[in-house]
Amino acid sequence: MFRKIHIQKAVQDESIPMKSLKTFRLSFQRAINKFSGADPASQPAPDSLGLLNPGLPGHSGSTLTGVANRSFDYDTLDAAEKEFIDLVSSHFNGDLYLRRYPDVAAARLDPFKHWLEYGLFEGRPFNPLLTVLSGEAARMNGCDAQFWNKLTFLGVPVAYRLKNSMDNVVAQIMGQTPFEPTILAPGALCIPSLREFDAPNLADRRNIDTGAIFSAVRERPDMVICTPFLCAGGAEKYAADIVDVFVKKWNKKVLVLVTEQSQESASGWDRLAILDPLKEAQIIHCPDVFGPGYNSPVIFARFLNSIRPQTLIVNNSKLALDAVADYGRGLSTSMEIFCTFFSMGLNGLGVPNGTRYPQRCMPFSVALTDNGRMATSLAKLWGPLAQKGVATIPPRIACSGEAIVEEQISALSGRFQNSSRVKRWLWVSRIEALKGAATLARLAGIRSKERFDLFGPVTGDLQQYGLDLPNISYRGIVDDVLTMELSQYDGFIFTSKCEGMPNVVLEMSQRCIPMVLSDVGGLRETFTDESVLFVANEESDEQTALLFDNRLESLGAFDPPQVERLVRLARALAIEKHSPEAFTSSVEKVFALNHD
């Protein structure tokens, strides 16, 4: 009660006005200052029993009756026991103890002596800032030396921990007010009744290995990027390219948190050329390091808050998106947060992040995308929530050299001069429903005398998509598009139903191969009808396949000069918007970094 009374008096004395936030915050802080410094009951009471070294005030002897009728001499205790008694004495208030435990007051017992003889072992707390456990409770909860101090006191196991002072709570409240003024609305009176949670114990209950987490972080990072997987995907390449700029150009320390994939599951990622930039960063696989409870958003948010990077980028990671959605207001006070959203999917199929999370994350983070169509949609649907804004960074490509260009164009001219050739088509993507696998199967059925070569990771198996046809050959995963042998192909087919800005299309443009593409995502922001053959996605796979068949027929009738004009223009348009120089310029503009 004493805290409540004194805070109330302090607030009344200040007569807090509500006319301005600045005045209210100042009055609030003054009330806290009075509460923390003017209350005599909050100060430690003198050591009435004189358990400290002989000669200190209140010390009347060196021998006391201890637990279970044991007598002990302070001078004969070991260093840990003396330290424990000194700490308890400095935080013990006899008057408060008697007020809290009327039975002790009624028995007219010395409060500190009672606590040593009985209260310690009965589990009677005396100060909210000091937790003391004994016996079995100390063995169970005091096992983690990272959070608890352990000793044996008079033959009994004891564990104790000193908690943060109220000043830290007040500092966090005041630090939050510029971002959320209503946090002051309850007033200073609410502070003593704030609910308290033991964060280390909560982590233990979720099977989180806190020690392993912090031992795995070699140094405090400037930037943290969260991505669910390390695999051959457009989102993963996008993240790797951003890391490349941070590390190589600006010499920033980067930590990559792989949130849904163990190191064993990610085996082989280092052979993917698109992920080479990640080799310059520190990588932590959360399932391996965090422990069985790795998928807890609250634990993940606490970890991010503890390392406090300058920049946090969330790249398709559900765990990190949940952490930002639930705790972004607090996290955003100490770091700049960017959440990537590439697409809204197709009629909700796949429940993409672009439809689930913008509304929850955009009040605390910059919405980052790789195409203008998505940027427009985000601003249109959730503009009032976009306090941090919407930013676009078009993907980066590795520009092909002139030797590769001339070699490919020469091979194309030879193929297109041969009217009797068996046409052969290239398809590179992740093999799944949203990538138009069913459309491709129907197209291959229509053009049964032509060959279709498929590259990319398979979700499920080929048979479930109808891709087990005799004229379809699965060739595995592509390590690097720029090193593929493409001279035997007539064109590249892209059948995806929904996209952001597909990297594989941009990469194929540098190989000077004719492209027949679904009209999806931001492709028209880079390419024109004079540089590629676009196909509209219809309601059914059969209808879309027929449109693709028509476009392939048209391409097959091109003469060599027409093909050359087509591929040269596509390459030039892609370089103009997606060159390394253009990408670096976009990254620098969006992140507004100081690189001095």
C-alpha positions as CSV (number, residue, x, y, z in Angstrom):
1,M,0.0,0.0,0.0
2,F,2.8,2.4,0.8
3,R,3.8,2.7,-2.9
4,K,0.3,3.4,-4.0
5,I,-0.2,6.0,-1.3
6,H,3.0,7.9,-2.1
7,I,2.5,7.8,-5.9
8,Q,-1.0,9.1,-5.4
9,K,0.3,11.9,-3.2
10,A,3.0,12.8,-5.7
11,V,0.5,12.9,-8.5
12,Q,-1.9,15.1,-6.5
13,D,1.0,17.5,-5.6
14,E,1.9,17.9,-9.2
15,S,-1.8,18.5,-10.3
16,I,-1.0,16.8,-13.7
17,P,-2.5,18.8,-16.6
18,M,-3.8,17.0,-19.7
19,K,-3.3,19.8,-22.1
20,S,-0.1,18.6,-23.6
21,L,1.7,15.3,-23.9
22,K,5.0,17.0,-23.0
23,T,3.7,18.4,-19.8
24,F,2.0,15.1,-18.9
25,R,5.1,13.1,-19.5
26,L,7.1,15.5,-17.4
27,S,4.6,15.4,-14.5
28,F,4.5,11.6,-14.8
29,Q,8.3,11.4,-14.5
30,R,8.3,13.8,-11.5
31,A,5.7,11.6,-9.8
32,I,7.9,8.6,-10.3
33,N,10.9,10.4,-9.0
34,K,9.1,11.3,-5.8
35,F,7.8,7.8,-5.5
36,S,11.3,6.2,-5.9
37,G,13.2,8.7,-3.7
38,A,10.9,10.2,-1.1
39,D,9.4,7.1,0.5
40,P,11.3,6.1,3.6
41,A,9.5,2.7,3.7
42,S,11.2,1.8,0.5
43,Q,14.7,2.1,2.0
44,P,16.3,-1.0,3.6
45,A,15.9,-1.2,7.3
46,P,19.0,-1.4,9.6
47,D,20.3,-4.8,10.3
48,S,18.7,-5.2,13.7
49,L,20.4,-8.5,14.3
50,G,23.9,-7.4,13.3
51,L,24.5,-10.4,11.0
52,L,27.1,-8.3,9.1
53,N,30.7,-7.9,10.2
54,P,31.1,-7.1,13.9
55,G,31.3,-3.4,14.6
56,L,28.6,-2.4,12.0
57,P,25.5,-0.6,13.4
58,G,23.0,-3.0,14.9
59,H,25.4,-5.8,15.3
60,S,25.2,-7.1,18.9
61,G,27.0,-10.4,18.5
62,S,28.3,-13.0,16.1
63,T,26.3,-16.0,17.1
64,L,22.6,-16.7,16.2
65,T,20.3,-19.6,16.5
66,G,20.0,-20.9,13.0
67,V,17.7,-23.2,11.1
68,A,16.6,-26.3,12.9
69,N,18.1,-25.1,16.2
70,R,21.5,-24.9,14.6
71,S,23.8,-22.1,15.8
72,F,26.2,-20.5,13.3
73,D,28.9,-17.9,13.5
74,Y,29.0,-15.3,10.7
75,D,32.8,-15.3,10.7
76,T,32.9,-19.1,10.1
77,L,30.5,-19.0,7.1
78,D,32.0,-19.4,3.6
79,A,32.2,-16.5,1.1
80,A,29.0,-17.5,-0.7
81,E,26.9,-17.6,2.5
82,K,28.3,-14.3,3.7
83,E,27.5,-12.7,0.3
84,F,23.9,-14.1,0.5
85,I,23.3,-12.8,4.0
86,D,24.8,-9.4,3.0
87,L,22.5,-9.2,0.0
88,V,19.4,-10.2,1.9
89,S,20.1,-7.8,4.7
90,S,20.6,-4.9,2.2
91,H,17.1,-5.6,0.7
92,F,15.2,-6.5,3.9
93,N,12.7,-4.1,5.4
94,G,11.6,-5.3,8.8
95,D,8.5,-3.0,9.1
96,L,7.2,-4.2,5.7
97,Y,7.8,-7.8,6.6
98,L,5.8,-7.5,9.8
99,R,3.0,-5.7,7.9
100,R,2.9,-8.4,5.3
101,Y,2.9,-11.2,7.8
102,P,0.7,-10.4,10.8
103,D,1.4,-13.7,12.4
104,V,5.0,-12.7,12.8
105,A,4.1,-9.3,14.2
106,A,1.6,-10.9,16.6
107,A,4.3,-13.3,18.0
108,R,6.5,-10.2,18.5
109,L,9.4,-12.0,16.6
110,D,12.3,-10.2,15.2
111,P,11.5,-10.1,11.4
112,F,14.9,-10.7,10.0
113,K,15.6,-13.5,12.4
114,H,12.2,-15.1,11.7
115,W,12.9,-15.0,7.9
116,L,16.3,-16.7,8.4
117,E,14.9,-19.4,10.7
118,Y,11.5,-19.9,9.1
119,G,10.5,-17.6,6.3
120,L,13.3,-18.6,3.9
121,F,12.3,-22.2,4.1
122,E,8.5,-21.5,4.1
123,G,8.9,-19.5,0.9
124,R,7.9,-16.1,2.3
125,P,9.0,-13.3,-0.1
126,F,10.0,-10.0,1.5
127,N,11.1,-7.9,-1.6
128,P,9.7,-8.1,-5.1
129,L,13.2,-7.4,-6.5
130,L,14.8,-10.4,-4.8
131,T,13.6,-13.9,-5.3
132,V,14.9,-16.6,-3.0
133,L,14.2,-20.3,-3.3
134,S,15.2,-23.2,-1.0
135,G,15.2,-26.9,-0.9
136,E,13.7,-28.8,-3.8
137,A,12.5,-25.5,-5.4
138,A,16.1,-24.3,-5.5
139,R,17.3,-27.5,-7.1
140,M,14.7,-27.4,-9.8
141,N,14.7,-23.6,-10.6
142,G,18.2,-22.7,-9.6
143,C,19.8,-25.2,-12.0
144,D,20.5,-22.5,-14.7
145,A,23.5,-20.5,-13.5
146,Q,22.9,-18.0,-16.2
147,F,19.9,-16.6,-14.2
148,W,20.3,-17.9,-10.6
149,N,23.0,-17.8,-8.0
150,K,23.3,-21.1,-6.1
151,L,24.7,-22.0,-2.7
152,T,24.2,-24.3,0.2
153,F,23.1,-22.2,3.3
154,L,23.3,-24.1,6.6
155,G,23.2,-27.4,4.7
156,V,20.1,-26.5,2.6
157,P,20.2,-25.8,-1.2
158,V,19.4,-22.1,-1.9
159,A,19.0,-20.2,-5.1
160,Y,18.5,-16.5,-5.4
161,R,18.2,-13.9,-8.1
162,L,18.0,-10.1,-8.0
163,K,15.6,-8.6,-10.5
164,N,15.6,-5.4,-12.3
165,S,14.7,-2.3,-10.4
166,M,11.5,-0.3,-11.0
167,D,13.6,2.4,-12.6
168,N,14.1,0.1,-15.6
169,V,10.4,-0.3,-16.0
170,V,9.8,3.4,-15.8
171,A,12.6,4.1,-18.3
172,Q,10.9,1.7,-20.8
173,I,7.5,3.3,-20.2
174,M,8.9,6.8,-20.8
175,G,10.9,5.6,-23.9
176,Q,7.7,4.2,-25.4
177,T,5.7,7.4,-25.1
178,P,6.9,9.1,-28.3
179,F,5.6,6.2,-30.2
180,E,2.4,5.4,-28.2
181,P,1.3,8.4,-26.1
182,T,-1.7,6.5,-24.6
183,I,0.7,4.3,-22.6
184,L,0.6,7.2,-20.1
185,A,-3.2,7.1,-19.8
186,P,-3.4,4.8,-16.7
187,G,-1.1,7.2,-14.8
188,A,1.6,6.5,-12.3
189,L,-0.8,4.7,-9.9
190,C,-0.8,1.7,-12.2
191,I,2.9,0.8,-11.8
192,P,2.7,-1.2,-8.6
193,S,0.0,-3.4,-10.1
194,L,1.8,-4.1,-13.3
195,R,1.8,-7.9,-14.0
196,E,5.2,-9.4,-13.8
197,F,6.5,-12.3,-15.9
198,D,9.6,-14.3,-15.4
199,A,11.1,-14.3,-18.9
200,P,13.8,-16.9,-18.3
201,N,11.3,-19.3,-16.8
202,L,8.9,-18.7,-19.7
203,A,11.8,-19.6,-22.1
204,D,12.6,-22.7,-20.1
205,R,9.0,-23.8,-20.3
206,R,9.1,-23.5,-24.1
207,N,12.3,-25.6,-24.2
208,I,14.3,-22.6,-25.4
209,D,18.1,-23.0,-24.9
210,T,18.8,-19.3,-24.1
211,G,22.5,-20.0,-23.5
212,A,22.9,-21.7,-26.8
213,I,21.2,-18.8,-28.6
214,F,23.5,-16.1,-27.4
215,S,26.6,-18.3,-27.6
216,A,25.8,-18.8,-31.3
217,V,25.8,-15.0,-32.0
218,R,29.5,-14.2,-32.6
219,E,29.0,-10.4,-32.6
220,R,26.2,-7.9,-32.5
221,P,24.9,-7.5,-36.1
222,D,24.2,-4.3,-37.9
223,M,21.5,-6.1,-39.9
224,V,19.4,-9.2,-39.3
225,I,17.5,-10.8,-42.1
226,C,15.0,-13.6,-41.4
227,T,14.2,-16.1,-44.1
228,P,12.5,-19.5,-43.7
229,F,14.7,-21.5,-46.0
230,L,17.9,-21.6,-47.9
231,C,16.9,-23.0,-51.3
232,A,16.6,-22.2,-55.0
233,G,13.9,-19.6,-54.9
234,G,13.3,-16.1,-56.0
235,A,12.6,-14.8,-52.4
236,E,15.8,-16.4,-51.2
237,K,17.9,-14.8,-54.0
238,Y,16.3,-11.5,-53.3
239,A,17.4,-11.7,-49.7
240,A,20.9,-12.8,-50.7
241,D,21.3,-9.9,-53.1
242,I,20.4,-7.4,-50.3
243,V,22.9,-9.1,-48.0
244,D,25.6,-8.8,-50.7
245,V,25.2,-5.0,-50.8
246,F,25.2,-4.7,-47.0
247,V,28.4,-6.8,-46.7
248,K,30.5,-6.1,-49.7
249,K,29.7,-2.5,-50.4
250,W,29.1,-1.1,-46.9
251,N,31.0,-3.6,-44.7
252,K,28.0,-4.2,-42.5
253,K,27.8,-7.2,-40.1
254,V,24.9,-9.4,-41.1
255,L,23.1,-12.2,-39.3
256,V,20.9,-14.5,-41.3
257,L,18.2,-16.3,-39.2
258,V,16.9,-19.3,-41.0
259,T,13.6,-19.8,-39.2
260,E,12.1,-23.0,-40.5
261,Q,14.9,-25.1,-41.7
262,S,17.6,-27.0,-39.9
263,Q,21.2,-27.0,-41.1
264,E,20.8,-30.7,-42.1
265,S,17.7,-29.9,-44.2
266,A,19.5,-27.0,-45.8
267,S,22.4,-29.2,-46.8
268,G,23.7,-28.2,-50.3
269,W,22.5,-24.6,-50.3
270,D,26.1,-23.4,-50.6
271,R,26.3,-25.0,-54.1
272,L,23.6,-22.6,-55.3
273,A,25.2,-19.6,-57.1
274,I,22.2,-17.4,-56.3
275,L,22.9,-17.7,-52.6
276,D,26.7,-17.1,-52.7
277,P,26.4,-13.7,-50.9
278,L,25.1,-15.5,-47.8
279,K,28.5,-17.1,-47.3
280,E,29.8,-13.7,-46.2
281,A,27.2,-13.5,-43.4
282,Q,26.7,-15.4,-40.1
283,I,24.0,-18.0,-40.5
284,I,21.9,-19.4,-37.6
285,H,19.4,-22.2,-38.2
286,C,16.8,-21.5,-35.5
287,P,15.5,-25.1,-35.2
288,D,19.0,-26.2,-34.3
289,V,20.0,-23.4,-32.0
290,F,16.8,-22.2,-30.3
291,G,15.7,-25.7,-29.3
292,P,12.3,-27.5,-29.6
293,G,10.4,-24.3,-28.9
294,Y,12.0,-22.3,-31.7
295,N,8.7,-21.4,-33.3
296,S,7.5,-19.1,-30.5
297,P,7.0,-15.5,-31.8
298,V,7.3,-14.0,-28.3
299,I,10.7,-15.7,-27.7
300,F,11.8,-14.7,-31.2
301,A,10.8,-11.1,-30.5
302,R,12.7,-11.1,-27.2
303,F,15.8,-12.4,-29.0
304,L,15.6,-9.6,-31.6
305,N,15.1,-7.0,-28.9
306,S,18.1,-8.3,-27.1
307,I,20.5,-8.0,-30.0
308,R,18.9,-4.8,-31.4
309,P,20.3,-4.5,-34.9
310,Q,20.0,-1.3,-36.8
311,T,18.0,-3.0,-39.5
312,L,15.6,-6.0,-39.5
313,I,14.5,-7.5,-42.7
314,V,11.7,-10.1,-42.6
315,N,11.7,-12.1,-45.9
316,N,8.8,-14.5,-46.1
317,S,9.4,-15.9,-42.6
318,K,6.1,-16.6,-40.8
319,L,7.8,-16.8,-37.4
320,A,9.4,-13.3,-37.9
321,L,6.2,-11.9,-39.4
322,D,4.2,-13.1,-36.4
323,A,6.8,-11.5,-34.1
324,V,6.5,-8.2,-35.9
325,A,2.7,-8.3,-36.0
326,D,2.5,-9.0,-32.2
327,Y,5.5,-7.0,-30.9
328,G,6.4,-4.6,-33.7
329,R,5.4,-1.5,-31.8
330,G,8.1,-2.2,-29.2
331,L,10.7,-3.6,-31.7
332,S,10.3,-0.6,-34.0
333,T,11.5,1.8,-31.3
334,S,15.1,0.4,-31.5
335,M,15.4,-0.8,-35.1
336,E,14.1,-0.1,-38.6
337,I,11.9,-3.0,-39.7
338,F,11.3,-4.0,-43.4
339,C,8.8,-6.8,-44.3
340,T,8.8,-8.2,-47.9
341,F,5.5,-8.8,-49.7
342,F,5.8,-10.0,-53.3
343,S,2.4,-11.2,-54.3
344,M,-1.2,-11.7,-53.1
345,G,-1.5,-15.1,-54.6
346,L,-4.3,-16.3,-56.7
347,N,-7.8,-16.1,-55.1
348,G,-6.2,-16.8,-51.7
349,L,-4.5,-20.0,-52.8
350,G,-1.5,-20.9,-50.7
351,V,-2.6,-18.1,-48.2
352,P,0.4,-16.0,-49.2
353,N,2.0,-13.6,-46.8
354,G,1.0,-10.7,-49.0
355,T,-2.6,-11.1,-48.0
356,R,-2.2,-12.2,-44.4
357,Y,0.4,-9.9,-42.8
358,P,0.4,-6.4,-44.3
359,Q,-2.5,-5.2,-42.2
360,R,-0.8,-6.5,-39.0
361,C,2.8,-5.4,-39.8
362,M,2.6,-2.2,-41.8
363,P,2.0,0.1,-38.8
364,F,5.4,-0.9,-37.5
365,S,7.5,-1.7,-40.7
366,V,8.2,-0.6,-44.2
367,A,6.5,-2.8,-46.7
368,L,9.2,-3.9,-49.1
369,T,8.3,-5.4,-52.5
370,D,10.1,-6.2,-55.8
371,N,7.4,-4.9,-58.2
372,G,5.3,-1.9,-58.7
373,R,2.0,-3.8,-59.1
374,M,2.3,-5.1,-55.5
375,A,3.4,-1.7,-54.2
376,T,0.3,-0.1,-55.7
377,S,-2.0,-2.8,-54.2
378,L,-0.4,-2.4,-50.7
379,A,-0.8,1.3,-50.8
380,K,-4.4,1.1,-52.1
381,L,-5.6,-1.6,-49.6
382,W,-3.7,-0.5,-46.5
383,G,-2.4,3.0,-47.2
384,P,-3.7,4.5,-43.9
385,L,-1.8,1.8,-42.0
386,A,1.5,2.4,-43.9
387,Q,3.0,4.8,-41.4
388,K,6.5,3.6,-42.4
389,G,5.7,3.6,-46.1
390,V,5.9,1.2,-49.1
391,A,9.2,0.7,-50.9
392,T,10.1,-1.0,-54.1
393,I,13.5,-2.6,-54.9
394,P,13.4,-4.4,-58.3
395,P,15.4,-7.6,-58.3
396,R,19.1,-7.8,-59.3
397,I,20.4,-9.8,-62.2
398,A,23.9,-10.8,-63.3
399,C,24.3,-9.2,-66.7
400,S,25.5,-11.5,-69.5
401,G,28.6,-10.7,-71.4
402,E,28.7,-10.1,-75.1
403,A,30.4,-13.4,-75.9
404,I,27.5,-15.3,-74.4
405,V,25.0,-13.2,-76.2
406,E,26.6,-13.7,-79.6
407,E,27.1,-17.4,-79.1
408,Q,23.4,-17.9,-78.1
409,I,22.1,-15.8,-81.0
410,S,24.2,-17.8,-83.4
411,A,22.8,-21.0,-82.1
412,L,19.2,-19.6,-82.3
413,S,19.7,-18.5,-85.9
414,G,20.8,-22.0,-86.8
415,R,17.8,-23.6,-85.1
416,F,15.3,-21.3,-86.6
417,Q,16.7,-21.8,-90.1
418,N,15.9,-25.5,-89.8
419,S,12.2,-25.8,-90.4
420,S,12.3,-29.6,-90.0
421,R,13.7,-29.5,-86.4
422,V,11.9,-31.1,-83.5
423,K,11.1,-28.2,-81.3
424,R,12.4,-28.3,-77.7
425,W,11.1,-26.1,-74.9
426,L,12.7,-25.1,-71.6
427,W,10.7,-24.7,-68.3
428,V,12.5,-23.6,-65.1
429,S,10.6,-23.0,-61.9
430,R,9.5,-24.6,-58.7
431,I,7.2,-27.4,-59.8
432,E,3.9,-26.8,-57.9
433,A,0.3,-25.9,-58.7
434,L,0.7,-22.1,-58.5
435,K,3.6,-22.2,-61.0
436,G,1.2,-23.5,-63.6
437,A,2.2,-27.2,-63.6
438,A,-1.2,-28.3,-64.7
439,T,-1.1,-25.8,-67.6
440,L,2.3,-27.1,-68.7
441,A,1.0,-30.7,-68.6
442,R,-1.9,-29.8,-70.9
443,L,0.4,-27.9,-73.2
444,A,2.8,-30.8,-73.5
445,G,-0.2,-33.0,-74.3
446,I,-1.3,-30.7,-77.1
447,R,2.2,-30.6,-78.5
448,S,3.0,-34.2,-78.0
449,K,5.6,-34.4,-80.8
450,E,7.8,-31.7,-79.2
451,R,10.1,-32.0,-76.2
452,F,9.8,-30.3,-72.8
453,D,12.6,-30.2,-70.4
454,L,11.8,-29.3,-66.8
455,F,14.2,-27.9,-64.1
456,G,13.4,-27.0,-60.5
457,P,12.5,-28.3,-57.1
458,V,9.4,-30.5,-57.0
459,T,6.6,-30.1,-54.5
460,G,5.2,-33.6,-54.4
461,D,5.8,-35.7,-57.5
462,L,5.4,-35.2,-61.2
463,Q,2.6,-37.6,-61.6
464,Q,0.2,-35.6,-59.4
465,Y,0.5,-32.7,-61.9
466,G,0.2,-34.9,-65.0
467,L,3.8,-34.2,-65.9
468,D,4.7,-37.9,-66.3
469,L,4.3,-37.7,-70.1
470,P,6.7,-39.4,-72.5
471,N,7.7,-36.0,-74.1
472,I,8.5,-34.4,-70.7
473,S,11.9,-34.9,-69.1
474,Y,12.8,-33.8,-65.6
475,R,16.4,-32.5,-65.4
476,G,16.8,-31.6,-61.7
477,I,17.7,-28.2,-60.1
478,V,19.6,-25.5,-61.9
479,D,22.6,-24.2,-59.9
480,D,23.3,-21.3,-62.2
481,V,21.2,-20.1,-65.2
482,L,24.1,-18.3,-66.7
483,T,26.1,-21.5,-67.1
484,M,23.2,-23.6,-68.6
485,E,23.6,-25.0,-72.1
486,L,20.7,-23.5,-74.0
487,S,21.6,-23.9,-77.6
488,Q,19.3,-26.8,-78.1
489,Y,16.1,-24.9,-77.0
490,D,13.6,-23.0,-79.1
491,G,12.3,-21.0,-76.2
492,F,11.7,-20.6,-72.5
493,I,8.1,-21.1,-71.1
494,F,6.9,-19.6,-67.9
495,T,3.3,-20.6,-66.9
496,S,3.0,-19.2,-63.4
497,K,-0.4,-18.2,-62.2
498,C,0.8,-15.5,-59.7
499,E,4.1,-13.8,-59.1
500,G,5.9,-10.7,-57.8
501,M,8.9,-10.2,-60.2
502,P,10.1,-13.7,-61.1
503,N,13.9,-13.8,-61.0
504,V,14.1,-16.8,-63.4
505,V,12.6,-14.7,-66.2
506,L,15.1,-11.9,-65.6
507,E,17.9,-14.4,-65.6
508,M,16.7,-16.0,-68.8
509,S,16.6,-12.6,-70.5
510,Q,20.4,-12.5,-70.1
511,R,20.7,-15.8,-72.0
512,C,19.0,-14.4,-75.1
513,I,16.4,-17.1,-75.4
514,P,12.9,-16.3,-76.7
515,M,10.4,-16.2,-73.8
516,V,6.7,-17.0,-73.7
517,L,5.4,-15.7,-70.4
518,S,2.3,-15.6,-68.3
519,D,1.2,-12.0,-67.9
520,V,1.7,-11.9,-64.1
521,G,3.3,-9.8,-61.4
522,G,5.5,-7.0,-62.5
523,L,6.8,-8.5,-65.7
524,R,5.2,-5.7,-67.8
525,E,7.1,-3.1,-65.8
526,T,10.3,-4.5,-67.4
527,F,9.3,-6.2,-70.7
528,T,7.1,-5.1,-73.6
529,D,5.1,-7.0,-76.2
530,E,8.0,-6.4,-78.7
531,S,10.5,-8.2,-76.4
532,V,8.5,-11.3,-75.1
533,L,5.3,-13.1,-76.0
534,F,2.8,-12.6,-73.2
535,V,0.0,-15.0,-72.4
536,A,-3.1,-14.1,-70.3
537,N,-4.1,-16.6,-67.6
538,E,-7.6,-17.8,-68.2
539,E,-10.0,-19.4,-65.7
540,S,-9.2,-23.0,-66.7
541,D,-5.8,-24.7,-67.3
542,E,-7.1,-26.0,-70.6
543,Q,-7.9,-22.5,-71.9
544,T,-4.6,-21.1,-70.8
545,A,-2.7,-24.1,-72.4
546,L,-4.5,-23.3,-75.7
547,L,-3.3,-19.7,-75.5
548,F,0.3,-20.9,-74.8
549,D,0.0,-23.3,-77.8
550,N,-1.0,-20.4,-80.0
551,R,2.0,-18.3,-78.9
552,L,4.5,-21.2,-79.3
553,E,3.1,-21.7,-82.9
554,S,3.7,-18.0,-83.6
555,L,7.2,-18.1,-82.2
556,G,8.0,-21.2,-84.2
557,A,7.2,-19.2,-87.4
558,F,9.7,-16.4,-86.6
559,D,12.7,-16.0,-88.9
560,P,16.2,-15.6,-87.5
561,P,16.3,-11.7,-87.7
562,Q,12.9,-11.6,-85.8
563,V,14.2,-13.8,-83.1
564,E,17.4,-11.8,-82.7
565,R,15.5,-8.5,-82.3
566,L,13.2,-10.1,-79.7
567,V,15.9,-11.5,-77.5
568,R,18.3,-8.5,-77.8
569,L,15.5,-6.1,-76.7
570,A,14.5,-8.3,-73.8
571,R,18.1,-8.4,-72.6
572,A,18.5,-4.6,-72.8
573,L,15.3,-3.9,-71.0
574,A,16.2,-6.2,-68.1
575,I,19.7,-4.6,-67.8
576,E,18.2,-1.1,-67.7
577,K,16.1,-1.8,-64.7
578,H,17.8,-4.7,-62.9
579,S,21.5,-4.3,-63.3
580,P,23.7,-4.5,-60.2
581,E,24.2,-0.7,-60.3
582,A,20.5,-0.1,-60.5
583,F,19.9,-2.5,-57.6
584,T,22.5,-1.0,-55.4
585,S,21.1,2.5,-56.0
586,S,17.6,1.3,-55.0
587,V,18.9,-0.5,-51.9
588,E,20.8,2.6,-50.8
589,K,17.7,4.8,-51.4
590,V,15.4,2.6,-49.4
591,F,17.6,1.9,-46.5
592,A,19.1,5.4,-46.4
593,L,22.3,4.1,-44.8
594,N,25.3,6.1,-43.7
595,H,28.3,4.4,-45.2
596,D,31.0,6.7,-44.1
